[in-house]
Amino acid sequence: MPTRAFRIAYDGRDYYGFQRQPDVPTVEDAVFDALRALGVLPAEADRPAGYAAAGRTDAGVSALAQTVAFEAPDWLTPRALNADLPADVRAWAAADAPAGFHATHDATRREYTYYLYAPADAAPPAVEDAAPVDDDRFAAALDALSGPQDVANLTPDDDNTERAPTLSASREGDFLAVTVAAGGFSRELVRRLVSLARDVGAGVEPPEKIDRVLDPEPLPGHEGVAPAPPEPLVLTAVDYPDLAFAVDERAAAGARAVFDRRRIDRLTGARVSRRLRDGVR
């Protein structure tokens, strides 16, 4: 059978990451369960033939453009795959892939967006990790963290820590939408980059802290950079120059409806929390 690549969007907040793990729900488990229900993946098989995914997102991280590829029958469209996927995991586009295609190794660029709650002005009541952020200091921190560097002090990985991320941000009300792009990422790198930039932008750490973190000399534990929470992080793009993805319009419309419903649910929950906050006197 030919290899096909599928774009998968998911709300990762109810999953323990993308990659399969024993005894906890993951997005990859949901994909494999759907393929078994559709008869594409035999019950005795561990994974589909030729299978690979663009990357491993951590527990709580969401995705717009996660990409999985495997040998698939012609009838397996995104809409067909969605018939057996849970509502918060949606296929929305597909592409025919050349022989030997590998969804991990053939990706030339990956992009993440982190939605950092970072009010420009102080707004009581004070919330931990919500100190006012100066946009200019934050932008300067992102510039200092961009480019080729050894990120050994920003990841639990022990090797392959030479990376060349590009970081930028745009303000969206009380949020900074932080875009981080690179050919590949070390574990927890994006969240630690955001955490360090936030601390510098909020004046919690001096700009010189960036130079110390990027120095190859290991940081002592008390000077380390903790990762920002995973839930605001989204895998927003994965580039494959040799693939031409076709959007399945019905699948995409269904995905938009599902995620809009979840958006409304979260907004409603936020309104309830705000009423509780305002009523406690």
N, C-alpha and C positions, 0 to 999 in steps of 0.2 A: 504493500500500500504506500501511497505517497505521504510525505511528511507535510503536516499543516501546522501553522502557528496561530494561536488564539490570544487575543487581548482579553485580560480578565480584570474587572474592577471589583473591589470588595471593601466593605467596612470592616476593618480588622479589629475593632474594639472588643469583640466577643470571642476572638480567637487567640491561641497561644502561638501566633506567628504563622508564616506560610508553610514552612517545611514540616513534614510529618514527625510526630513525636508519640511515644507510647502513652495511652490513657488520657490524653487531653485533645480537645478539638483544634484542628488546624485547617487552613484553607486548602492545602494540598490533599488532605484526607477527603474534604468535600468534593474536590475535583475527581479524585480516583473513585469515590463512591458513586458519583454520577456516571462515570464511564462504565463501571460495572453494571449499574442498573440499565444502561443503554446497550449492553452486550458488546461494547468496544474493548473492554478490559476483562479478560477471562478471570474467573474467580480465583484460580490458582496462581495468577501472575502477580508479581510484586508491583510492577508499573508498566505502562504502555511501552511498546517497542520504540526505540529512538527518543525516549522522553528526556527533556531537560526544561528547566525554568530559568527565567532571566535573573532571578536573585532570590535571596531569603530575607523576607521582612520579619522584624522582631515581633514579639507578642504586642498586640495593641496597635500596630502600624497598619495603615490602610494603603490601598493602591488604586490607581486609575489605569495604569498601563503594564501591570504584571503580564508577562508573556510566557506561555507554555507551548511547547511544540512536541509532536509525536506522530507516529504513523496512524493515520485516521482515514476512515472511509469517506467517499465523496459526500454522502448524505449528512455527515456530521457538521452542521452549521452552528454558529453561536446560538441561534434560537433553539435548535434541537438540544444542545448541551444544557441550556438554561432550564429545560423541562425537568431535569433531575438535580439541579443545583439548589442549595438553599437561597432564600430571597436576597440575602446580603452578599452573595457572590454571584456576579453576572458576567457572562461572556458577551462581547459586543462587536467584535471585529475578527476577521481571520485573513490569512494569507497563505498561498502555496509557497512552500520552502524548497530550495534546491537540495539535491542529494548531499548528505553529510552535514546538513545544517545543525547547529548546536545553539540552543537559545541562551545559554550562559556565555559561551566563549565568543560567539559572533556578535554580541552587542558591543557597539562602539562608544556609546554614551548612555549614562543613566542620570536621571534628574529626580531629585526629591524636593518637596516643598514642606516647610515646617511653619505652622501657624502659631506664632509666638504671641501669647497675651502680654502686651508690653505697652500699657497706657503712657502717652506722652506727658500727661500731667497726673499728679497725685490725686487719687480718688478714694476717700475712706468708704468702707472700712478697709484697713490694710490687709492684704492677703500675701502670704508667703510666696515668693517667686514672682510677685507682681509689682516690684519696685519700678518707678517711672524710668523709662529708657530715653536717653538723648539720641535722636536719630543720627546726628552727625558722628558722635562717638561710636555708635553701633556700626555705621557704614565704614568708618575707618578700621574698625576691628575686622569686619568682613574682608576688606581689601588686604589687610595684613595676613589673614588666614588663607588667602587665595594663592594659587600657584604651586609649583613643584616643591615638595617638602617631605620630611620624614615625620609621620604622625604617630610614632610609637607611643608617645605620651597621651594619645587621644583614643586609644583602642586597647582592648584586652588581647589582641593578636600579638604573637611573638615574632612573626616574620611577614614579609611582603607588605611592609608599612610605608613604602615610597608611593605617595599619591600626589595628584595635581588637581585639587578641587577648585572650582570657581564659585564664589559666593556673592549673592546680591540680595537686596530686600526692597520691598515696596510697602508703604503703610496703607492699611485698610482699617481705618477707625482706630480702635484700641489694639489692633493686631498688627504685627509685622509679618508679612508673608516672605519667608526666607527661602530662596532658591539655592540649592547646592547641586552642582553638576560635576561629573567626572567620568572617566572611562570605567572605573570600578571603585568600590568602597571597602574599607576595613570595617570590622564589626563595631557598631555603636559610634562610628566616626561622625555621622551627620549630627546626631543628638549631642555629642560632646562639643563639636564646633559651635552649635547654636548656644549651648550652655555657656561656653567661654565668652562668646560675643555678647551675650546678654549681660554677663557680670561686668564686662568692660563698659558696655553701653550704659549700664545703670550706676557706674562709679563704684561698684563693689570691689572690683579689681582694677589696678592701674594698667594702662596699655602695655607696659613692659612685661606683664604676665604672659602675653602672647609669645614674646621672644623666648622666655624661659620654657614655655610648654613645647615650642618647636625645636628647642635645643636637643640634640641626641642624648644628652645626659639624662638618665631616668629621674623622674620626679619622686620625691618621698611621698608616702601615702597621704599625709595631711595637706600636701600641695596639689594633689590630683584634681582633675576636672570630672565631676560626676555628670552622667548623661542627663539631658533634659527628658521629661516624660515622653513616652512613645506615642500616646494617642493623637497628638496634633500633627504627626508626620505622615506624609502621603508620597508614595512612589508615583510620580506624575508623568514620566516619560522614559522610554527605553528605545534607542535608535538602532535600526538594522538597515544599512544602506541598500541591501539586495532584496528587501521584502517590500511588497506593495499591499498594505492592508486594505481590505474592503469592509466598510461598515455594514453590518446587518441592521437595517433601519428598524425593523420591528423589535429586534433584540435590544437595540440602543434605546428605543422609546420606552420599552419595559424597564430597562435599567434606570433611566431618568426618573420614572414614576416611583420605583422602589426607593431610590435614594432621596427623592423629594419627600416621600412619606416619613422617612427616618429623620430628615432635616426638621420637619414640622414637629415630630415627636420630641426632638431635642430642644427646640425652641420653646415648646410648651413646658417641658421640664425646667428650663432656665427661668421661665416666667414664674413658676411655682416657687422655685428657690429664691427668687428675688422678693416675692411677697413674704416668705418666711423671714428673710433677712431684714426687710424693712419693718416687719411687725414685732421684732424682738427689741423691746425698749426697757 
